[in-house]
Amino acid sequence: MVTDHEADRGRPSDEERSSDETPPTDETRPVDNPVVLFDGVCNLCNGVVGFLLPRDPNGRLRFAPLQSAAGKALLADHGLPIEELETIVLVEGDSAHTKSDAAIRIAELLGWPYRLLRIGRVVPRPIRDRLYEFIADNRYDWFGRKEQCMIPDEDVSDRFLD
């Protein structure tokens, strides 16, 4: 299933990737677990990851900063830009959800009561995504940014790729 930005592009072949893109490896393609790609220097994004970790006690979700080798490889593998991407991305198998679709799908994966947020799909995607983009455009001003990507605590480090 292809979603969002990759709908018209498809996934690039190894030959189509530019030499500065990190080629995907088996380690960056978890088959059984959805992967949340997030801006690793954004305080809001790190806060969201911190919110998700304890609400996913079975450890179903995996995480990787967009800036990491694993994050860039997954983006490239799904035909998404590896530079200047300003969205959370949820990679599930062959599909990649972005912006509000990613947020809603992550909530669904968390189960009750978070799956109730799927009601947000009644709002047309362009409207949901405009709100998402407004927050994304202002996230550094409102919440700040770090100089480097977060380093996960030891008790959850196995849930982070790279």
C-alpha positions as CSV (number, residue, x, y, z in Angstrom):
1,M,0.0,0.0,0.0
2,V,1.4,3.3,-1.0
3,T,0.3,6.5,0.8
4,D,0.8,10.2,0.9
5,H,3.9,11.5,-0.9
6,E,4.9,8.2,-2.5
7,A,1.6,7.8,-4.3
8,D,2.8,9.1,-7.7
9,R,6.5,8.4,-7.3
10,G,6.9,4.8,-6.3
11,R,9.9,3.5,-4.5
12,P,13.2,4.4,-6.2
13,S,15.6,1.6,-7.3
14,D,19.2,1.5,-6.1
15,E,20.2,3.0,-9.4
16,E,17.8,5.9,-9.1
17,R,19.1,6.9,-5.6
18,S,21.7,9.6,-5.6
19,S,25.1,8.8,-4.3
20,D,24.6,10.8,-1.1
21,E,21.5,8.8,0.0
22,T,22.1,6.0,2.4
23,P,21.1,2.7,0.8
24,P,18.7,0.6,2.9
25,T,20.0,-2.5,4.7
26,D,18.2,-5.4,6.4
27,E,18.8,-3.6,9.7
28,T,16.8,-0.5,8.5
29,R,13.9,-2.5,7.2
30,P,12.2,-4.0,10.3
31,V,9.5,-6.4,8.9
32,D,7.4,-6.9,12.0
33,N,7.4,-3.5,13.6
34,P,6.1,-0.1,12.5
35,V,8.8,2.6,12.7
36,V,8.3,6.1,13.8
37,L,10.7,8.5,12.1
38,F,10.9,11.9,13.9
39,D,13.0,15.0,14.0
40,G,15.7,14.1,16.5
41,V,16.7,17.6,17.3
42,C,13.1,18.9,17.9
43,N,12.1,19.2,21.5
44,L,8.4,18.7,20.6
45,C,9.2,15.6,18.5
46,N,11.3,14.2,21.3
47,G,8.5,14.9,23.7
48,V,6.1,13.0,21.5
49,V,8.5,10.0,21.4
50,G,8.7,10.2,25.2
51,F,4.9,10.2,25.3
52,L,4.6,7.2,23.0
53,L,7.2,4.9,24.7
54,P,5.2,4.1,27.9
55,R,1.9,3.9,26.0
56,D,3.3,1.1,23.9
57,P,4.2,-1.3,26.7
58,N,4.6,-4.3,24.3
59,G,7.3,-2.4,22.3
60,R,5.5,-2.7,19.0
61,L,6.7,0.7,17.8
62,R,10.3,1.3,16.8
63,F,11.9,4.7,16.4
64,A,14.6,6.5,14.4
65,P,15.5,10.1,14.0
66,L,15.0,11.4,10.5
67,Q,18.7,12.5,10.6
68,S,20.0,9.0,11.4
69,A,21.4,6.6,8.8
70,A,18.4,4.3,9.5
71,G,16.0,7.1,9.1
72,K,17.5,8.3,5.9
73,A,17.6,4.8,4.5
74,L,13.9,4.2,5.3
75,L,12.9,7.5,3.8
76,A,14.9,6.8,0.6
77,D,13.4,3.3,0.4
78,H,9.9,4.8,0.5
79,G,10.6,7.5,-2.1
80,L,10.6,10.3,0.5
81,P,13.1,13.2,0.5
82,I,15.9,12.6,3.0
83,E,16.7,16.3,3.5
84,E,14.4,19.0,4.9
85,L,11.5,16.7,5.5
86,E,9.3,18.4,8.1
87,T,7.0,15.7,9.2
88,I,6.7,12.6,11.4
89,V,6.7,9.5,9.3
90,L,5.3,6.1,10.1
91,V,6.7,3.3,8.1
92,E,4.6,0.1,8.1
93,G,6.0,-2.5,5.8
94,D,5.8,-1.1,2.3
95,S,3.7,2.0,3.2
96,A,4.8,5.3,4.7
97,H,2.3,7.6,6.4
98,T,3.2,11.3,6.8
99,K,1.8,14.4,8.6
100,S,-1.7,14.0,10.1
101,D,-2.1,10.5,8.6
102,A,1.0,9.3,10.5
103,A,-0.3,10.9,13.7
104,I,-3.7,9.3,13.4
105,R,-2.2,5.9,12.5
106,I,0.2,5.9,15.4
107,A,-2.8,6.7,17.7
108,E,-4.6,3.7,16.3
109,L,-1.6,1.4,16.9
110,L,-1.5,2.5,20.6
111,G,-5.0,1.1,21.1
112,W,-7.6,2.3,23.5
113,P,-8.3,5.2,24.2
114,Y,-5.9,6.7,21.7
115,R,-7.5,4.9,18.7
116,L,-10.5,7.3,19.2
117,L,-8.4,9.9,17.4
118,R,-9.2,8.1,14.2
119,I,-12.3,10.3,14.2
120,G,-9.9,13.0,12.9
121,R,-10.2,11.3,9.5
122,V,-13.6,12.9,9.0
123,V,-11.7,16.2,8.6
124,P,-10.4,16.4,5.0
125,R,-6.6,15.6,4.8
126,P,-5.7,19.0,3.3
127,I,-7.2,20.8,6.3
128,R,-5.6,18.3,8.8
129,D,-2.3,18.7,7.1
130,R,-2.4,22.5,7.1
131,L,-2.8,22.4,10.9
132,Y,0.0,19.9,11.1
133,E,2.2,22.1,8.9
134,F,1.5,25.2,11.0
135,I,2.7,23.4,14.1
136,A,5.7,21.9,12.3
137,D,6.7,25.3,10.9
138,N,6.6,26.8,14.4
139,R,7.9,23.9,16.5
140,Y,11.4,25.2,17.0
141,D,10.2,28.7,18.0
142,W,7.6,27.3,20.4
143,F,9.5,24.3,21.9
144,G,13.1,24.8,21.0
145,R,15.7,22.5,19.5
146,K,18.7,20.4,20.5
147,E,22.2,20.6,19.1
148,Q,22.2,16.9,18.5
149,C,19.8,14.0,18.2
150,M,18.4,12.5,21.4
151,I,20.1,9.6,23.0
152,P,17.6,7.1,24.3
153,D,17.7,5.8,27.8
154,E,19.2,2.3,28.2
155,D,15.9,0.7,29.1
156,V,14.3,1.6,25.7
157,S,17.4,1.8,23.5
158,D,16.6,-1.5,21.9
159,R,13.5,0.2,20.4
160,F,15.6,2.7,18.4
161,L,17.2,1.8,15.1
162,D,20.8,2.6,14.3
